Amino acid sequence: MSAALEVKTAADLAQQPQEYQDAVRKIIVSHAINELYGAQVFDEPAVAYAPTPYWKWLTCRVAMEEYGHHVRFFNLGVDLGVPSEKMIPARDGKRPLSIFETPLTSWEEFCVIKLLGDMAEILQVEDLLHCTYVPLRNAGRATMPEERFHAKFGEDSVGELVQTPEGKAKVQAAIDAIWPTLPAFFGSSKSKNNEIFRKWGIKQRTNEEMRADYVERAQALVAKFGLTLPELPADVLA
Amino acid sequence: MTVDLDAVRAIASAMRARPWFSRLGVPLGEDERALARAAAAGYHVVGIEVVADLPAAKALALEPAGAPAADADAVEARVLRDRAVAAAGEQRVLGDLSSIVDAALEPTIAAARDALAAAGIVSDEYARVLAGAAALAAYHAALAKACGMPDHPFVAIDALFARGRWPLGPHAGRFAVL
């Protein structure tokens, strides 16, 4: 069904089955909320932890870009009649993802969030690049270059930190603390939502496939710096 | 206290038309020197350090000694924001402040890339540093103006950006400007 489906506008979407419309709204709301959570919980507080004006201004810009991503998905939601309060964290009435519940406490943690958290975001956005709802596909394409830069920021900053034994130990401690919260970003392996997203070609892969891909990429990435990912409890991978 | 949100909106609407980073490396004019002195006063330093070029500015910005002044600015900005929010309400104040971020996103990065390219530098990272500094200054100035403080050093710093400069902050007892 989804192979031939291509919906170009919000008006065209309104002519589609309700299940498809609801699924598109749901994924847009999820991206709008997560982008803003990321900016508020990690990027904005990180400015204070950045060690020099150079890194502070760079972090500031990254926060602005994450906020800009929120606005991009927010506007898509508005076009589809989603109430604005449903796309703002803490006003949507839902508990945030576990990664957003841990306050940032150091520059090393922020660099690890950029390294590993933004890679998770890249995978999520990659999955939208062939989405059957074209405005969402376009939003994914517009977002991708900045997300890639944010992940590169993580690589570059971690690369600098691991140059000293003390810095490397701090980065490893940050990975040990943050990594267990990250795989849940991909949702449950038995997710009904994911099934519907794939049925309508909004997303391409199962949560399980994406999580497995993510874990593999993350392992390869940290290994480059002589770092390791801690073992995860089995329920985190379910 | 009355909050001047028109001043915030005026800064947001000026973002696109500003000649961002267009006078880097050009000798400072008298009006720019006056603004740099006003900015310097906010950090209890006197005198102006004219930074030679973008590589020198990067080296200066990478000095950890500059971090405390930037952190003090963040604290001051938070005080101003809380004052504005208390007087005019969170939704109105943060909504108008967000419009500065929206308006600054594209023009600052485009101008930063151009300025770097003109200096023979291609760096997405450095372009973002310039763009981040410019947008942050506009945000700070908007807060000061909203709180009825047109003579605040934040306003002088933003005015230097608006003239095409990059004010880098206090450095070795003087205020550094490219």
Interface residues (C-beta under 8 A of the other chain):
Chain A: V47 A48 A50 P51 T52 P53 Y54 K56 W57 L58 T59 C60 R61 V62 M64 E65 Y67 G68 V71 F149 F153 D156
Chain B: K58 A61 L62 E63 P64 G66 A67 A69 A70 D71 A74 S98 V101 D102 A104 L105 I109 D124 E125 R128 V129 L130 A131 G132 A133 A135 L136 L168 G169
